[in-house]
Amino acid sequence: AITSVASANILKFEKYASFNPSPLSLKKLLEFGRTGQKNGSSQQSYIFLQKELPVRLANIMKEINLLPENLLKMPSVQLVISWYQQSFKELIEFENKSSEDQKIIESFTSTLVNIRNRHTNVVETMAQGVLEMKEAYGIDTNSENRIQYFLDRFYMSRISIRMLINQHTLLFGKREKNNDPRHIGCIDPNCNVLAVVQDAYENARFLCEQYYLAAPDMMVKTHNNSVSECETDPIQIAYVPSHLYHMLFELFKNAMRAVTEYHSDEGPMPLIKVMIVKGQEDVTIKISDQGGGIPRSKIDLLFQYMYSTAPQPARSDIASAPLAGYGYGLPLSRLYARYFQGDILLASAEGYGTDACIYLKVLSNEANEVLPVYNKTADKVYHTDIPVNDWSSPWSTNQRSFHSYTK
Ligand SMILES: O=S(=O)(c1ccc(O)cc1O)N1Cc2ccccc2C1
């Protein structure tokens, strides 16, 4: 009996993994949520999620199996896998349950709440697994690249699944208290960018003052160059305020730490300058600091999960310095920006300071979810080594290195 049940689940797993995820745009999510206030569309939401959630889970679980052996066998990774398997199993229980029965929809909604709670600590637990593997086996470049590729896709998949679960539970779950009536689920159709910038700045400043006893001031300039609006109109877009806050809070922490540490001795610290610009296609939020910057050769490291997974003892004093990169702050913030077709870019002038730019889509119909798709292209990344460099390198093989003559 056990084997038959297990094999039945595996068959279902392969079935759902064979479908591609269906990306939704912010526009679609808004329209759906607006009609959602009437009772009809908890049923439509159920019908969509009944298939889409198992499809997204199965797609990313296919990739988990392609991870390097050394990582797969880490206890923390096995724990995360067990959470995904359990959640997948609970979802396919609803495979043939009719959407006509409101009781079934209520049971589905509470299952989503349970799944969201089960997966609360997935990021930390995976980071723990990476750390366990690093300490047990060390890491070669190929594995490092595959793990970087995987974690970007794995965390993006998780962001998207939590987005769909949050929309459904906020729109159709128990009335959550103190939520803004103008919001559609976790989306604000008219998210005031300056307000979120100020909120994130104040909270980062509070932490900075607590730890460094001082914090740099901020100066914000806004420029509305959108054709249908005046230059001084407030800059608003349909967006998820909590995602925007997460990105801004991370960038302000980095900027404040840089400025405070770089100007620790002398008096007044240079301002953090923020530009908010709304164009035809992009809203750009540029955060400029004079924190001494970082060499170009090290910029990529800031987005490496492996690099920012520091060994335990170092982590403890980092934890005491609240502004210190919580390891995954920048890579996760960039995923939030990319999730709805935006991005985060860093441009640094080493010896002076760094500009961090958040790019967001102005038009909600262009803000489509960016989802990892498990296919041959993805599969190949896990099976092919980094190609040989097709640009010259200072010590390429055909030149015997100078030192060999002196040996
Ligand atoms: O690498 S950075 O240029 C830097 C990176 C990202 C960012 O958002 C802002 C930044 O300023 N910067 C981070 C940091 C921390 C401690 C001491 C000095 C610095 C320099």
The ligand as an SDF file (V2000), in Angstrom:
LIG
                    3D

 20 22  0  0  0  0  0  0  0  0999 V2000
   29.7570   48.1170   -1.2690 O   0  0  0  0  0  0  0  0  0  0  0  0
   29.2820   49.4360   -0.9640 S   0  0  0  0  0  0  0  0  0  0  0  0
   29.8730   50.4940   -1.7850 O   0  0  0  0  0  0  0  0  0  0  0  0
   27.5640   49.4690   -1.1490 C   0  0  0  0  0  0  0  0  0  0  0  0
   26.9180   48.3430   -1.6180 C   0  0  0  0  0  0  0  0  0  0  0  0
   25.5430   48.3420   -1.7650 C   0  0  0  0  0  0  0  0  0  0  0  0
   24.8220   49.4830   -1.4350 C   0  0  0  0  0  0  0  0  0  0  0  0
   23.4810   49.4550   -1.5620 O   0  0  0  0  0  0  0  0  0  0  0  0
   25.4740   50.6210   -0.9650 C   0  0  0  0  0  0  0  0  0  0  0  0
   26.8580   50.5980   -0.8170 C   0  0  0  0  0  0  0  0  0  0  0  0
   27.5380   51.6930   -0.3470 O   0  0  0  0  0  0  0  0  0  0  0  0
   29.5640   49.7720    0.6000 N   0  0  0  0  0  0  0  0  0  0  0  0
   28.9810   48.8430    1.5890 C   0  0  0  0  0  0  0  0  0  0  0  0
   29.8320   49.0540    2.8030 C   0  0  0  0  0  0  0  0  0  0  0  0
   29.6750   48.5530    4.0920 C   0  0  0  0  0  0  0  0  0  0  0  0
   30.6130   48.8760    5.0820 C   0  0  0  0  0  0  0  0  0  0  0  0
   31.6310   49.7210    4.7710 C   0  0  0  0  0  0  0  0  0  0  0  0
   31.7770   50.2290    3.4780 C   0  0  0  0  0  0  0  0  0  0  0  0
   30.8520   49.8900    2.5030 C   0  0  0  0  0  0  0  0  0  0  0  0
   30.7960   50.2900    1.0280 C   0  0  0  0  0  0  0  0  0  0  0  0
  1  2  2  0
  2  3  2  0
  2  4  1  0
  2 12  1  0
  4  5  1  0
  4 10  2  0
  5  6  2  0
  6  7  1  0
  7  8  1  0
  7  9  2  0
  9 10  1  0
 10 11  1  0
 12 13  1  0
 12 20  1  0
 13 14  1  0
 14 15  1  0
 14 19  2  0
 15 16  2  0
 16 17  1  0
 17 18  2  0
 18 19  1  0
 19 20  1  0
M  END
$$$$
